[in-house]
Amino acid sequence: MILTLKQARLLKGFTQREMAHELGVHVQTYSKMEKQPDEVTIREAKKICEILEFSYDFIFFNDNSTLSR
């Protein structure tokens, strides 16, 4: 299963505002993460995956990601 960050968030029932709060960032910053996931830092990706309870292989390191190349 390959998910976008937005799909993973929605599957777990989080709003962008809730995710931003959990990550300690402004909602606009989180929104940018969803639009440009290849610019998310490893630390941020790990925290996001802990919150959403998904392996980052499903969201950040897949065939569609430039992080995997």
C-alpha positions, 0 to 999 in steps of 0.5 A: 500500500502506497499512500500520500501524506494527505491520504494517511492523515485522512485514514487516521481521522486527523485534520491538518490543524491537529497534525500541525499541533502534534508536530508543533508547527503552524498549520500552513507549515504542515499544509506545505508538507502535504504539498511537498512531501519530498521537502519534509526532513527525516525527523519530521517524517519519523514524527509524522509516521509515529503519529499516524502509525504508518511505516514511512515506507508507505508515505515517504519512501516509495516509487513516487518519492524522490527521497527513494532515488 
